[in-house]
Amino acid sequence: MSDHTLPRQERLRSLKAIRRLFGEGHSGFAYPVRYVYLLEEGLQQEGQPGQMLQEEQRGEQLLTENVVPSGERAVQAMFSVPKKFHKRANRRNLHKRRMREAYRLGRDGICERLRQSGKHLQIAFIYSTKECHSYKTISNAVQRILEQVSKAV
């Protein structure tokens, strides 16, 4: 049985990383959710300590730059609902909760594919309509997004 939690390491929280995601990332839309993602090379395998490389000429040890810290996972995600579309916090929280639930239940395939390819994914899900949609509609959109991003891997 797989782990269907969303631990802190899988949430995209760093302001620097979020700015980079929106600045350099690729975007798309699957009604009613817009998404922005950024694929990076060099995922460190789970369970390995920080990788050190020997520089042959000087004998110094250098930490590789593109290695994800050991606590990080293959995917980091964030979920957002703009105040522009939903003024009341309870509605924004409802939509974020539905997107998180759909993501947690459908991410296994893309996580496995990323581990095999050695890549790291950062993705943002943005609820982009004024209408309140059911969980089923949001879940279908999130699954389509994960399939599209999985093809890009």
C-alpha positions as a LaTeX table, in Angstrom:
\begin{tabular}{lrrr}
\hline
Residue & $x$ (\AA) & $y$ (\AA) & $z$ (\AA) \\
\hline
Met1 & 0.00 & 0.00 & 0.00 \\
Ser2 & 1.45 & 3.36 & $-0.98$ \\
Asp3 & 1.78 & 6.37 & 1.26 \\
His4 & $-0.91$ & 8.93 & 0.37 \\
Thr5 & 0.22 & 11.74 & 2.64 \\
Leu6 & 1.61 & 15.10 & 1.58 \\
Pro7 & 4.65 & 15.61 & 3.82 \\
Arg8 & 6.38 & 18.94 & 4.28 \\
Gln9 & 9.25 & 17.94 & 1.95 \\
Glu10 & 6.78 & 17.56 & $-0.93$ \\
Arg11 & 5.29 & 21.04 & $-0.50$ \\
Leu12 & 6.84 & 23.89 & $-2.43$ \\
Arg13 & 7.40 & 26.59 & 0.22 \\
Ser14 & 10.56 & 28.49 & $-0.65$ \\
Leu15 & 9.88 & 31.95 & $-2.07$ \\
Lys16 & 13.06 & 31.71 & $-4.14$ \\
Ala17 & 11.97 & 28.38 & $-5.65$ \\
Ile18 & 8.44 & 29.69 & $-6.33$ \\
Arg19 & 9.81 & 32.77 & $-8.13$ \\
Arg20 & 12.08 & 30.55 & $-10.20$ \\
Leu21 & 9.18 & 28.21 & $-11.02$ \\
Phe22 & 6.99 & 31.04 & $-12.31$ \\
Gly23 & 9.91 & 32.72 & $-14.08$ \\
Glu24 & 11.42 & 29.72 & $-15.88$ \\
Gly25 & 8.62 & 27.14 & $-15.82$ \\
His26 & 6.27 & 25.86 & $-18.50$ \\
Ser27 & 2.54 & 26.39 & $-18.11$ \\
Gly28 & $-0.69$ & 24.87 & $-19.29$ \\
Phe29 & $-4.38$ & 24.66 & $-18.56$ \\
Ala30 & $-6.78$ & 21.80 & $-17.87$ \\
Tyr31 & $-10.17$ & 23.28 & $-16.98$ \\
Pro32 & $-10.60$ & 24.49 & $-14.21$ \\
Val33 & $-6.94$ & 24.28 & $-13.12$ \\
Arg34 & $-3.95$ & 26.14 & $-14.55$ \\
Tyr35 & $-0.51$ & 24.69 & $-13.88$ \\
Val36 & 3.13 & 25.74 & $-14.04$ \\
Tyr37 & 5.92 & 23.17 & $-13.84$ \\
Leu38 & 9.70 & 23.09 & $-13.91$ \\
Leu39 & 11.71 & 19.92 & $-14.56$ \\
Glu40 & 15.29 & 19.76 & $-13.31$ \\
Glu41 & 18.02 & 17.20 & $-13.85$ \\
Gly42 & 20.00 & 15.51 & $-11.12$ \\
Leu43 & 17.68 & 14.05 & $-8.50$ \\
Gln44 & 19.64 & 12.45 & $-5.70$ \\
Gln45 & 18.52 & 8.89 & $-5.03$ \\
Glu46 & 16.64 & 8.42 & $-1.76$ \\
Gly47 & 18.61 & 7.11 & 1.18 \\
Gln48 & 21.99 & 8.35 & $-0.10$ \\
Pro49 & 23.89 & 10.96 & 1.85 \\
Gly50 & 24.99 & 14.14 & 0.05 \\
Gln51 & 27.03 & 13.11 & $-2.96$ \\
Met52 & 30.64 & 14.31 & $-3.03$ \\
Leu53 & 32.71 & 14.35 & $-6.19$ \\
Gln54 & 36.49 & 14.26 & $-6.28$ \\
Glu55 & 38.19 & 16.89 & $-8.38$ \\
Glu56 & 41.15 & 14.99 & $-9.79$ \\
Gln57 & 43.55 & 17.91 & $-10.31$ \\
Arg58 & 43.48 & 19.46 & $-6.83$ \\
Gly59 & 42.08 & 16.58 & $-4.76$ \\
Glu60 & 39.31 & 18.78 & $-3.31$ \\
Gln61 & 35.84 & 17.53 & $-2.58$ \\
Leu62 & 33.02 & 19.49 & $-4.17$ \\
Leu63 & 29.31 & 19.12 & $-3.53$ \\
Thr64 & 27.42 & 18.81 & $-6.81$ \\
Glu65 & 25.17 & 21.80 & $-7.47$ \\
Asn66 & 22.27 & 20.05 & $-9.15$ \\
Val67 & 21.74 & 17.45 & $-6.43$ \\
Val68 & 18.49 & 17.84 & $-4.51$ \\
Pro69 & 19.01 & 17.88 & $-0.72$ \\
Ser70 & 18.52 & 14.49 & 0.92 \\
Gly71 & 15.22 & 15.51 & 2.56 \\
Glu72 & 13.68 & 16.51 & $-0.76$ \\
Arg73 & 11.40 & 14.29 & $-2.82$ \\
Ala74 & 11.08 & 13.79 & $-6.58$ \\
Val75 & 8.10 & 16.17 & $-6.74$ \\
Gln76 & 7.32 & 19.39 & $-4.90$ \\
Ala77 & 3.85 & 20.88 & $-5.35$ \\
Met78 & 1.96 & 23.99 & $-4.34$ \\
Phe79 & $-1.75$ & 24.77 & $-4.56$ \\
Ser80 & $-3.28$ & 28.21 & $-4.95$ \\
Val81 & $-6.70$ & 29.81 & $-5.35$ \\
Pro82 & $-6.54$ & 33.56 & $-6.10$ \\
Lys83 & $-8.67$ & 36.00 & $-4.10$ \\
Lys84 & $-9.61$ & 37.51 & $-7.45$ \\
Phe85 & $-11.89$ & 34.53 & $-8.12$ \\
His86 & $-13.01$ & 33.54 & $-4.61$ \\
Lys87 & $-13.21$ & 36.29 & $-2.01$ \\
Arg88 & $-14.13$ & 34.07 & 0.93 \\
Ala89 & $-11.37$ & 32.03 & 2.55 \\
Asn90 & $-13.61$ & 29.02 & 3.14 \\
Arg91 & $-14.16$ & 28.66 & $-0.64$ \\
Arg92 & $-10.45$ & 29.05 & $-1.37$ \\
Asn93 & $-9.62$ & 26.43 & 1.25 \\
Leu94 & $-12.24$ & 24.06 & $-0.18$ \\
His95 & $-10.73$ & 24.23 & $-3.67$ \\
Lys96 & $-7.17$ & 23.87 & $-2.36$ \\
Arg97 & $-8.24$ & 20.86 & $-0.31$ \\
Arg98 & $-9.86$ & 19.24 & $-3.36$ \\
Met99 & $-6.76$ & 19.83 & $-5.52$ \\
Arg100 & $-4.45$ & 18.44 & $-2.82$ \\
Glu101 & $-6.61$ & 15.35 & $-2.42$ \\
Ala102 & $-6.68$ & 14.68 & $-6.17$ \\
Tyr103 & $-2.91$ & 15.19 & $-6.41$ \\
Arg104 & $-2.11$ & 12.92 & $-3.45$ \\
Leu105 & $-4.18$ & 10.08 & $-4.86$ \\
Gly106 & $-2.84$ & 10.37 & $-8.41$ \\
Arg107 & 0.83 & 11.22 & $-8.06$ \\
Asp108 & 2.29 & 7.70 & $-7.74$ \\
Gly109 & 2.85 & 7.20 & $-11.48$ \\
Ile110 & 4.69 & 10.45 & $-12.05$ \\
Cys111 & 6.80 & 10.05 & $-8.89$ \\
Glu112 & 8.00 & 6.63 & $-10.03$ \\
Arg113 & 8.77 & 7.93 & $-13.51$ \\
Leu114 & 10.77 & 10.85 & $-12.10$ \\
Arg115 & 12.80 & 8.56 & $-9.82$ \\
Gln116 & 13.66 & 6.34 & $-12.79$ \\
Ser117 & 14.71 & 9.28 & $-14.97$ \\
Gly118 & 16.61 & 11.02 & $-12.15$ \\
Lys119 & 14.71 & 14.29 & $-12.48$ \\
His120 & 13.09 & 16.66 & $-10.01$ \\
Leu121 & 9.72 & 18.33 & $-10.62$ \\
Gln122 & 8.29 & 21.49 & $-9.11$ \\
Ile123 & 4.64 & 22.13 & $-9.95$ \\
Ala124 & 2.02 & 24.72 & $-9.02$ \\
Phe125 & $-1.72$ & 24.10 & $-9.36$ \\
Ile126 & $-3.82$ & 27.28 & $-9.63$ \\
Tyr127 & $-7.61$ & 27.12 & $-9.54$ \\
Ser128 & $-8.61$ & 29.55 & $-12.29$ \\
Thr129 & $-12.38$ & 29.94 & $-12.49$ \\
Lys130 & $-15.06$ & 31.70 & $-10.49$ \\
Glu131 & $-17.39$ & 28.70 & $-10.51$ \\
Cys132 & $-17.32$ & 26.12 & $-7.73$ \\
His133 & $-16.72$ & 22.72 & $-9.27$ \\
Ser134 & $-17.17$ & 19.29 & $-7.76$ \\
Tyr135 & $-14.31$ & 17.13 & $-6.56$ \\
Lys136 & $-14.78$ & 14.88 & $-9.58$ \\
Thr137 & $-14.20$ & 17.74 & $-12.05$ \\
Ile138 & $-11.12$ & 18.95 & $-10.18$ \\
Ser139 & $-9.78$ & 15.41 & $-9.86$ \\
Asn140 & $-10.13$ & 14.81 & $-13.61$ \\
Ala141 & $-8.28$ & 18.06 & $-14.33$ \\
Val142 & $-5.43$ & 17.20 & $-11.95$ \\
Gln143 & $-5.10$ & 13.72 & $-13.47$ \\
Arg144 & $-4.92$ & 15.22 & $-16.99$ \\
Ile145 & $-2.24$ & 17.63 & $-15.77$ \\
Leu146 & $-0.18$ & 14.83 & $-14.22$ \\
Glu147 & $-0.43$ & 12.84 & $-17.47$ \\
Gln148 & 0.70 & 15.83 & $-19.55$ \\
Val149 & 3.64 & 16.54 & $-17.26$ \\
Ser150 & 4.52 & 12.84 & $-17.17$ \\
Lys151 & 4.82 & 12.88 & $-20.97$ \\
Ala152 & 7.30 & 15.77 & $-20.69$ \\
Val153 & 9.52 & 13.70 & $-18.40$ \\
\hline
\end{tabular}
